[in-house]
């Protein structure tokens, strides 16, 4: 299935001052497939090295940082000749050999003619553990679960993707019913590549749920294998509390929902570990929409979302009929899946996650987006609820150029606000 990051990889390949590239992302989001497919399409030869349990490569990178010696060793390991510019070198699970991370600096400085792409699911964890890192000597890209557009493309709906990208909202409105139905399927299936491929191959939502439950089990096992022993129980408690946190009307993260008497200092490392692994997304509160938004973050108030909407539905044990029938899901889960979906779409399109509320105020905006020199308030509605009280209050106070309510309702531009269908939100913001 096509991933939008492929075009970014092509741009990287064509850079004059190209650096070794690191692709970040959670396990099972498709990093290995993407790197190999990129090599298959755009290079004459691919050499793939996995550092997971690879003692030989560990020794190779421990000796010294002589890149020509390392290249010779890689050629022996792969049984292939490396041709600069025509061979793609792939280093997978690079965090398992910290010296290989350090070596990327020397590849950039001494032998920049080699094309190197690396990936590491636990890279963020390794860096926080003190691994030496080549600051300023590498490029970064982050791979997330499939976006809704990628899901449409992967399920044979390329024409709808082109329509959304055209931003022809009169025609988009005409196909609103179909797009809404497909979005509900996306809420259930999500964007994990194996879940999407299972749906494409079987059209069986029960098999999709089996894949999702296996992924959740796999991640839970990862906690025990890779996290510090003393932190594992707290990681598990946070992970299991996420559906309850998002089911509240106010989705701000509350430590008391983890266990009675829980305090921030007891769980900060556990939250950081999950974030470093790419398994959760954090949205931080701001109480004033000033530029830049990062200057107005209140670190003590935040929301936590899962990495994927389908996994959230699976973790909440939500049945397919409940989601696909529409209204019931939002009565029972209070729009949590919708907000999760919007968070994923924004993050995958390069936007930091913020929400707006004043201390001790009932009025809250689900997201605040900073795009270039503009700050865009965004109120999320689960179905066709056209009330926008919080957005109206925000508009009266701050008079933004653009105010957006996103819902299942059709596109319409009003005097002070624009209603954007949820399924078209990404393309709309991209076109502003």
C-alpha positions in Angstrom: 0.0 0.0 0.0 1.2 3.5 -0.8 2.6 5.7 2.0 2.8 9.4 1.7 6.3 9.4 3.3 7.6 7.8 0.2 7.7 11.2 -1.6 9.7 12.6 1.3 12.2 9.7 0.9 12.6 10.6 -2.8 13.2 14.2 -1.9 15.8 13.1 0.6 17.5 10.9 -2.1 17.8 13.9 -4.4 19.2 16.4 -1.8 22.6 17.8 -2.6 23.6 18.0 1.1 22.0 14.7 2.0 22.6 13.3 5.6 22.0 9.8 6.8 18.2 9.5 7.4 16.5 8.1 10.5 12.9 7.1 10.3 11.2 7.1 13.7 7.9 5.4 14.6 6.3 2.8 16.8 6.7 -0.9 16.1 4.5 -2.3 13.4 3.7 1.0 11.6 5.6 -0.2 8.5 9.1 1.3 8.8 10.9 -1.8 7.5 8.5 -2.3 4.6 8.8 1.4 3.6 12.6 1.4 3.6 12.8 -1.8 1.6 10.1 -0.7 -0.9 11.9 2.7 -1.3 15.1 0.8 -2.1 13.4 -1.5 -4.5 11.8 1.4 -6.4 14.6 3.9 -6.5 18.0 2.1 -6.2 19.8 -0.6 -8.2 20.8 -2.4 -5.1 19.6 -2.6 -1.5 21.6 -3.9 1.5 19.5 -4.5 4.5 21.1 -5.0 7.9 19.1 -5.7 11.1 21.0 -5.0 14.3 18.5 -6.9 16.4 20.5 -9.7 18.1 23.4 -9.2 15.6 26.5 -9.7 17.6 28.7 -9.6 14.5 27.6 -6.1 13.5 27.9 -5.0 17.2 31.6 -5.9 17.0 32.1 -4.2 13.6 30.9 -0.9 14.9 32.7 -1.2 18.2 36.3 -1.3 16.8 36.5 2.3 15.5 34.6 4.9 13.3 36.6 4.2 10.1 33.7 4.3 7.6 35.5 2.6 4.8 36.4 -0.3 7.1 32.7 -0.5 8.1 31.6 -0.4 4.5 33.9 -3.3 3.7 32.5 -5.3 6.7 28.9 -4.5 5.5 29.8 -5.8 2.0 31.0 -9.1 3.5 27.9 -9.3 5.7 25.6 -8.8 2.8 27.6 -10.6 0.1 27.2 -7.6 -2.2 29.2 -4.7 -3.5 28.2 -1.3 -2.2 28.1 1.3 -5.0 27.8 4.9 -3.7 24.6 6.5 -5.1 23.3 3.3 -6.5 23.1 1.2 -3.3 20.7 1.9 -0.4 22.1 0.9 3.0 19.3 0.1 5.5 20.1 -0.1 9.2 17.1 -1.5 11.0 16.7 -1.5 14.8 19.7 0.7 15.0 19.2 1.5 18.7 20.4 -2.1 19.5 23.9 -1.0 18.5 24.5 2.5 19.9 27.9 2.8 18.2 26.1 2.4 14.9 24.1 5.6 15.8 27.4 7.4 16.5 28.9 6.2 13.2 26.2 8.1 11.2 28.1 11.3 12.1 31.2 10.0 10.5 29.4 8.7 7.4 28.1 12.2 6.9 31.4 13.9 7.5 33.8 11.5 5.9 31.8 9.5 3.3 28.6 11.4 2.4 28.4 9.6 -0.9 26.8 6.6 0.8 23.0 6.6 1.0 22.0 5.4 4.5 18.5 5.0 5.9 18.1 3.8 9.5 15.1 3.0 11.7 14.5 2.2 15.4 11.3 1.5 17.1 12.8 2.1 20.6 15.1 4.9 19.4 13.7 7.5 21.7 14.1 5.2 24.7 17.7 4.6 23.7 18.5 8.3 23.5 17.0 9.0 26.9 19.2 6.2 28.2 22.2 8.3 27.3 23.2 6.9 23.9 25.7 9.2 22.0 23.8 10.8 19.2 25.0 12.6 16.0 23.2 15.9 16.6 23.0 17.9 13.4 24.5 15.1 11.3 21.3 13.2 10.4 17.9 13.9 8.9 14.6 12.7 10.5 11.2 11.5 9.3 8.5 10.0 11.4 6.1 7.3 10.2 2.7 7.0 11.8 -0.2 4.6 11.2 -1.9 5.0 7.9 -3.9 8.3 7.7 -7.5 8.2 6.4 -6.3 9.2 2.9 -3.7 6.4 3.0 -6.4 4.0 4.2 -8.6 5.0 1.3 -5.8 4.5 -1.2 -4.9 1.1 0.3 -8.5 -0.1 0.1 -8.9 0.9 -3.6 -10.5 4.3 -3.2 -7.9 6.4 -5.0 -10.5 8.4 -6.8 -11.9 9.6 -3.5 -8.4 10.5 -2.3 -7.9 12.6 -5.5 -11.3 14.3 -4.8 -10.4 15.2 -1.3 -7.0 16.6 -2.5 -8.8 18.7 -5.1 -10.7 20.5 -2.3 -13.7 20.7 -4.6 -16.2 20.8 -1.7 -19.3 20.9 -3.8 -18.4 17.5 -5.2 -17.0 16.3 -1.9 -20.4 17.1 -0.3 -22.1 15.0 -3.0 -20.1 12.0 -1.9 -20.4 12.8 1.8 -22.5 9.8 2.7 -20.0 7.4 1.2 -17.0 9.1 2.8 -18.8 9.1 6.2 -19.4 5.4 6.0 -15.7 4.8 5.0 -14.6 7.0 7.9 -16.6 4.8 10.4 -14.9 1.8 9.0 -11.6 3.5 9.5 -12.5 4.2 13.1 -12.8 0.4 13.6 -10.0 -0.8 11.4 -7.6 2.0 12.1 -4.3 2.6 10.3 -2.0 -0.2 11.5 -0.7 -1.8 8.2 -1.4 -5.4 9.2 -5.0 -4.5 10.2 -5.6 -2.7 7.0 -4.1 -5.5 4.9 -6.2 -8.0 6.7 -9.3 -6.0 5.8 -8.3 -5.8 2.2 -7.6 -9.5 2.0 -10.6 -10.8 4.0 -13.2 -8.1 4.4 -13.8 -9.7 7.8 -13.9 -7.3 10.7 -13.5 -10.1 13.2 -10.2 -11.0 11.7 -9.2 -7.4 11.9 -10.0 -7.3 15.6 -7.9 -10.4 16.1 -4.9 -8.6 14.5 -5.5 -5.6 16.7 -5.7 -7.6 19.9 -2.4 -9.4 18.9 -0.8 -6.0 18.4 -2.0 -4.8 21.8 -0.6 -8.0 23.4 2.6 -7.5 21.5 3.0 -3.9 22.8 2.2 -5.0 26.3 5.0 -7.7 26.1 7.3 -5.0 24.9 6.9 -3.2 28.2 8.3 -6.1 30.1 11.1 -6.8 27.7 12.4 -3.2 27.2 11.2 -0.9 29.9 13.1 -0.5 33.2 11.7 -3.1 35.6 10.5 -0.7 38.2 8.6 1.3 35.6 6.7 -1.6 33.9 3.7 -1.7 36.3 3.1 2.0 35.9 3.4 1.8 32.1 0.8 -0.9 32.2 -1.5 1.2 34.4 -1.3 4.2 32.1 -1.7 2.1 29.0 -4.8 0.4 30.3 -6.3 3.7 31.6 -6.3 5.5 28.2 -9.9 4.4 27.1 -11.2 5.5 30.5 -9.4 8.8 30.3 -10.8 9.5 26.8 -14.3 8.4 27.7 -14.7 11.3 30.1 -16.5 14.4 28.8 -13.4 16.4 29.8 -10.6 14.3 28.4 -7.8 15.9 30.4 -5.5 13.2 31.8 -6.3 12.5 35.5 -3.8 10.6 37.5 -6.5 9.6 40.0 -8.1 7.4 37.3 -5.0 5.3 37.2 -5.2 4.5 40.9 -6.4 6.4 44.0 -3.8 8.8 45.3 -1.6 8.6 42.1 0.7 11.6 41.7 2.4 13.1 38.6 5.9 12.4 39.8 5.1 8.7 40.2 4.1 8.3 36.5 6.2 10.9 34.6 8.9 8.4 33.5 6.2 5.9 32.4 4.5 8.5 30.3 7.8 9.5 28.8 8.6 5.9 27.9 5.3 5.4 26.1 5.8 8.7 24.3 9.4 7.8 23.3 8.2 4.5 21.8 5.5 6.3 19.7 2.7 4.4 21.5 0.9 7.5 22.8 0.3 11.1 21.6 0.2 14.0 24.0 -1.9 17.2 23.5 -0.9 20.0 25.9 -3.1 22.7 27.2 -2.6 26.4 26.4 -4.6 29.1 28.1 -3.7 31.8 25.6 -3.5 31.4 21.8 -0.3 33.4 21.3 2.6 32.9 18.9 4.3 30.6 19.0 2.0 28.2 20.8 4.8 26.3 22.4 5.5 29.4 24.5 2.1 29.1 26.1 2.2 25.3 26.9 1.1 24.3 30.4 3.0 21.1 30.9 0.9 20.0 33.9 -2.3 19.8 31.9 -2.5 17.4 28.9 -4.5 14.7 27.2 -3.2 11.4 26.1 -4.3 9.5 22.9 -3.3 6.1 21.7 -1.2 5.8 18.5 -4.1 4.5 16.5 -7.8 4.9 16.4 -8.5 1.2 15.6 -6.3 0.1 18.5 -8.3 2.4 20.8 -11.6 0.8 19.6 -10.1 -2.6 20.2 -8.7 -1.6 23.7 -12.2 -0.3 24.5 -13.7 -3.6 23.2 -16.1 -1.7 20.9 -18.1 -4.0 18.6 -18.2 -3.2 14.9 -22.0 -2.8 14.8 -21.7 -0.1 17.5 -19.3 1.9 15.4 -20.8 1.4 12.0 -24.4 2.2 13.1 -23.2 5.7 13.9 -24.8 7.5 16.8 -24.5 4.7 19.4 -20.7 4.9 19.4 -20.8 8.5 20.3 -23.3 8.0 23.1 -21.2 5.2 24.6 -17.8 6.6 24.0 -18.6 10.3 24.0 -16.7 11.2 20.8 -13.4 9.8 22.0 -12.8 8.0 18.7 -13.5 11.2 16.8 -11.0 13.3 18.8 -8.5 10.5 18.6 -8.9 10.5 14.8 -8.4 14.3 14.5 -5.3 14.0 16.7 -3.8 11.4 14.4 -4.5 13.3 11.3 -3.0 16.5 12.7 0.1 14.8 14.0 0.7 12.9 10.8 0.5 16.1 8.8 3.2 17.7 11.0 1.2 19.7 13.5 2.0 19.7 17.2 -1.0 18.9 19.4 -2.5 21.6 21.6 -5.9 22.2 23.1 -7.3 25.4 24.6 -9.0 26.0 27.9 -8.9 28.5 30.7 -8.2 27.4 34.3 -11.5 26.5 36.0 -13.4 27.1 32.8 -16.0 24.9 31.2 -15.3 26.2 27.7 -12.7 24.1 25.9 -11.5 23.9 22.3 -10.4 20.4 21.3 -7.5 21.5 19.2 -5.5 24.7 18.4 -3.4 24.5 15.2 -0.5 26.7 14.4 0.1 27.0 10.7 2.7 29.4 9.5 1.7 32.7 11.1 -1.9 31.8 11.9 -3.5 30.1 14.8 -6.6 28.1 13.9 -9.2 27.1 16.6 -10.7 23.7 15.9 -13.8 22.3 17.6 -14.6 18.6 17.0 -18.1 17.2 16.9 -18.7 13.5 16.6 -21.7 13.4 14.2 -23.8 16.2 12.9 -24.1 18.2 16.1 -23.9 21.8 14.8 -23.6 23.6 18.1 -20.2 25.3 18.6 -20.6 27.1 21.9 -16.9 27.0 22.9 -15.8 28.0 19.4 -18.2 30.9 19.4 -16.9 32.2 22.8 -13.3 31.8 21.5 -14.2 33.7 18.4 -15.8 36.6 20.3 -12.7 36.9 22.5 -9.9 36.5 20.0 -11.4 37.2 16.5 -9.3 34.6 14.6 -9.1 34.9 10.8 -10.3 31.2 10.5 -12.5 29.3 12.9 -13.2 25.6 12.2 -15.8 23.2 13.4 -15.3 19.7 12.1 -18.1 17.1 12.1 -19.9 14.6 9.9 -21.9 17.5 8.5 -21.3 18.7 5.0 -18.9 21.6 4.2 -20.4 25.0 4.6 -18.8 28.4 5.1 -20.7 30.7 7.5 -20.2 34.3 8.5 -17.7 33.6 11.3 -17.0 29.9 11.0 -16.4 27.1 8.5 -17.8 23.6 9.0 -15.4 21.0 7.5 -16.4 17.4 7.2 -14.1 15.2 9.4 -13.1 13.1 6.3 -11.9 16.3 4.6 -10.2 17.9 7.5 -6.6 17.2 6.5 -7.0 18.4 2.9 -8.8 21.5 4.1 -6.0 22.5 6.6 -3.4 21.8 4.0 -5.1 24.2 1.6 -5.5 27.1 3.9 
